[in-house]
Amino acid sequence: MTDYKFRVLHTESSPGWGGQENRIIEEATGLKERGVEVIIASPPGSVILERAREKGILTREVPMRKSYDVPAILRLIRIIRDDRIDIINTHSGKDSLLAGLAGRLSGKRPAIVRTRHLALPITSLVTYRNLPDRVVTVSKYVKNYLVSEGVPESMVTAVPTGVNTEVFNPEMYDYTFREELGIRRDAPLIGTIGILRKKKGHHHLLEAIPAVLRRFPEARFVFAGDGPQWRNLNTAIEQLGLEKQVIMLGRRRDVPRILRALDLFVLPTLQEALGTAFLEAMAMEVPVIGTSVDGVTEVIEHEKTGMLVPPGDPGGLSNVIIELLDQPERARALAREGRKKVAACFTKERMCEGMMRVYLSVLREAGKA
């Protein structure tokens, strides 16, 4: 297996789409380019299966109705056997238990890697300490948290999420997104992109907007993404009288093109394992404003690669937005440094190289490499 001729099965029980699922696809395509055979297993109708097929990645449908789903475990055991899987990489709680058990019960006994994408508290140590051979985290922050909860440090490796800088390249896009929305080139355009969950802090950005409009009445804001807060955010927009200033875009597949048109990217997240949305904006050379929480501080260096505000502080957020709109040269300098940081530390290539090291390490430990 020194030629990287091994097979990895990624499992994901979530049917939706977000940064976690995007990372799985980016890993899968990157490892496939390096000669690794990759398969993704997820419930029927999952967005990740659709995206995987578009990329030419092999897929397997596995209904995952509950954490102890015997038919799902048996289906996964068959996949491990029939597809001759060497490594299982699990990603969410449900599939980590199902695939972990399938791996341990399988006669093939593949190595098991569990990736932790979230900064949320864990509810069980079993899928971190007992079932996997190795745990990967998307940031040092999450690694330190898992160790503090009792996962042996020797089991945990931080492999930060990386951005495809060929896709997220400002030279590849123009400003036609503004034209489609009827927004003038000289009007400040502030955007945020991410799943619409309360922990992402979109409501705090809405609360900050009136103060920004008092200083820049021509400013416009775009929110890209969907999720459980869609209705609440639309209601808040109406209550604040911001229907003309805030545009809800829904889920989009042209994220780099949207970012290219922005003057600022803002995400006042309340909890974040790393912050892929910031990395994508930085790669597109857009000035970023985030919050000083969790793994975000590994991405944004305050006043160097972006700006940080305390979480849950709409007043502070509006002040920083106004500050950067008032000082475009300073904002551009932050954007240039942000792109440099992504190129140096957070590329897809670095992420895939890190995952290759983890995979080869667990294979060697199992005597299979």
N, C-alpha and C positions, 0 to 999 in steps of 0.2 A: 504493500500500500504506500510505498514511498513516492509513487507517481500520483498520489491523491486519488487513487481509484477506490474510493469508498462511497457508501450510500448513506445519506442523511434523510431522515423523516422528520419534518417539522409538523407539529400538531398545534392547532389553534381552535378552541371551542367557541370563541366569540364570532357571531355572524356578521358583526358590523365592520366599520373601517375607521382607523385612526392611526396615530403614530406607531403603535405597536405592530399592527398588521403591515404597515408600510415598511417598517424595518425588516420584517420577515421576508417580504418580497425582495427588498434590496439585497439582503444577505443571500437569498436563494439564487438570484441572478448573478451576483458576484462570485459565488462559489461554483456555480455551473460553468462560468467562464474559466475557472481554474481547474476544471476537469472533474469536479465532484458531482456525483449524481444525486439530485435533490428531488424529493417528493413532498408535497404539502397535503396534509389530511385535515379536514374541517367538516362541519355539518353541511348537508345539502343546502344550497341557496346562499351560502356565505359569500360575502363580497371578495374575500381573499382568494377563494377558488376561481372566481371570475377573472380577477387580476392575474393570478398565476397562469391560467390558460392563455391569456393574452400574451404573456411573456414566454410561452413555450415550456412552462414548468409542469411536470407531471403532477396530477392531483388524485386524491382518493376521498370519496365522500364517506363520512362516518357520523351517523346520528349520535349526538352526545346529550342525552336527555337529563342526566343527573350525574353526580360525582361517582356513585357506585352503580354503573350501568353495565350489567354483565354482557349483553349483546355487543355493546361498544368495545368492551375489553376483548371479546372473542374476535371481533372484526379487526381490531388493531393487531392482535396476535397473528391473524392470517396475513395481514399486510407485511408485518415484520418478516414472516417466513417466506411468503411468495415474492416479495420485492428484495429479499436478502439484505435487510437493513443492518447497517453497522452501528449507526448512532441515531438515537431519538433526541430531538431538541424540542422540549415542551415550553409553552408560553403562558397559558392562563391557568387558573386554579383547577377547573374541571378537567381539562385535557391533561394537566400535569399528573393528576391522580390516576386517570384512566390509562394514559400511555405509560406512566411509570409502572403501574401494576402489570400491564401487558408486557412491558419489557422484561420485568423480573420473572414473569411466569412463562415467557417464551423460551423454548429450547435453545434459540440462537443467542439469547442474553446479550443484546446490543448494549453499548455504553449509553448512559442517559445524562443529558445536559438539560438543566432547567434555567431558562432565562427569566429574570425578574425585570419588568419594564416600569413598574409603578413605585411611587413614593408612599403609597398607602400602608397602614399597618398590616402585617400578615396575620392570618387567623389560625394557621396550623404550620408546624415545623416539618411535618412528614414529607411534603413535596420539596423541601429544601435540604433536610438533614438525612433522611432515611432512604428515599427512592433514588435520587440522582447521584451520579459519580462526581459531577461538577456543577456549580451554579455560576451563571454569568449575570452580571448586572450592567445596566446601561450607564451607570455613573459611579464615581467613588462614594458619593453620598449614600446611595442605595446599598453598596457593598458594606460600608461601615454600619449602616442600620441592621443589616442581616446578621453581621458578626455580633452586634450588641444584643441581638435576640437569641443567640445561642448556636448559630450556624458556624462551624469551624472555619477560621480564616483561610486555612489551607484549601478549603473546597471552593472558595469564592474568587472569581476573577472579574474585574471591571473591564468591559469592552465598550467604550462609548459609541453611541449611535453616530453613523457617518452620513454625509450628504453626497449625492451624486453631483459633483461639480461640473460635469459635462451638461447635465440637464439644468441645474441651477447656476446658470452662467449669464450675467447681465448683457453680454454682447450678443446673445442669441435672440433677444426679444426687443420689441418696440413699445410704443405707448398707445397702441390702438385700443387697449382696454378702456382707457379714459374716454376715447371717442364714442365707444359703444354705450357708455353710461351718460354721455353728454356733459362730461366734466372738463372744464378748461384746463389747459396745460399749466397755467399759472395759479390754479386754485389748489390750496393745500389738500392733499389726499392722504388720510390716515387709515390704515387697515389692520385687521386682525384675522388670523386664520386658525381654526382649531375646532374640535368637536364642542358642541354647545352644552357643556356640563357646568354646573354651578362652581365647581372648583377651579374652572378656568378664569373666573373673575370678570366675565363680560359685563355683568351688571355694574361693576365698579367703573368700567370704561364709559358706560352710558351715563353714569352719574357725573363723570368728569367732563363730558362733552359740552354742556351749557357754558361753562367757564371758558372753554377754548373758543366757542363761537362768539363770545363777547369780544374777544381779542381778534379773532379771524372769522368774521361772519360768513365768508365765502367757503370755509373749510367743509369738506365732505368726508364721511366715514363709511367704510365697507366692512361687513362681517361675512367671512366665508366659512362655511361649515354647517352641519346640522346636528341634531341631538335633542336630548330631553328638555332643554331650556328654550327651544325655538319659540313656543307659544308665549312663555313668560317674557322673553326679550322683546317680542313684537308688541306685547301689551305695554311694556315699559316705554318703548319708543313712542307709542301713541300717547301715553300719559304725560310724557315729557315734551310732546309736540315736536318730535324730531323726525317725522316721516320724510321730510324733504332732505334732511341732512344725513340720515343713516340708511344705507342700502343693505338689505339682507340678501346675500347671494345664494345661500344654500350650499350644498356640497358641490365642489368644483374640481375639475381635473386639469385645469390650466393654471395651477398655483404659481409657477414661475412667471407667467405672463401677468398675473395680478400683482405680484410683488414688484415687478419691474416698474409698474405705474405709480407705486406708492412713494410718498415723501417720508413717511414714518411707519414702522411696524410696532404695534403695541399689544401686549398680552399681559394683563395684570393678574396672572395666575396665583392661586392660593396654595397650590401643591403641585410639584413637578419633579419627576425623577431626573430629568435632564433639560428637555426643552427643544425638541426637534424643530418646532416651528421657528424658534429664534435662529437656529442654525441655517435653515433654508433662507430666511430673510437676510441673514448676514452674508451667505454665499451670493445672494443677488445684489449685494452692496447697498442694502437698505439700512438706515439707522434704526436701532432697536431699543425699545423701552420695555423692561421686564420688572420683576419683583425679586427682592432678596430672600428667596425661599429655596430650600432643598438643593437640588442639583443645578439650579439656574445660575448660581454663582460660579460654577465650573465653566459655564459658557460665556456669560457676560461679565467682563471686568469693568466695574463702574468707572465711567468717565474715560475709558480707554477703548473698549470695543462696543460700548453701548451704555445705557443708563439704567440704574436700578432704583426703585422706590419701595418703601415698605408695603407689604401686602395689605389690602383693605383700606387704602388711603386715596380716595378719589381726588381730594384736594391736592395732595402731593403729585398725583399723576397728571392732573391738568396743568400744574405749574411746569412740570418737566416737558410736556408736549409743547406748551407755549414757548418755553425756553429754547427748544431745538428749532421750532418754526421761526423764531426770531433770529436765530444764529445758523443760517444754512451752511456756512463754511465749516462751522464746528460739527454740525450734523454729518456733513460729507466726510470729514476726517474720521469720525467714529465709524462710519460705514466702511471706509477703506481698511481700517484696522480690523474691523469685524470680519471682512472677507479674508484677510491675511490669516486670522486665527483659525477660521474654518479650514483653509487650505493646509495649514500646518498641523492641525490636531483632530479635525472632525470630518475626514473624507470617507467616502464609501470604501475606498481602497484600504485605508487603515483599519476600518471596522472588519472587513473581510479577512485581512491578514491576522487580526487579533482572534477572530473565530477559528481560522485555520490552526493557529497555535493551540487553542483549546482542544479542538477536535483531535489533532495529532497526539496531544498529550494524553488524552483519555484512552485513545487507541493503543498507545505504547504501554500505558499502565495495565491494559487488559490483555497485553501480549498479541495485539492484532496489527501492529504497525512496525 
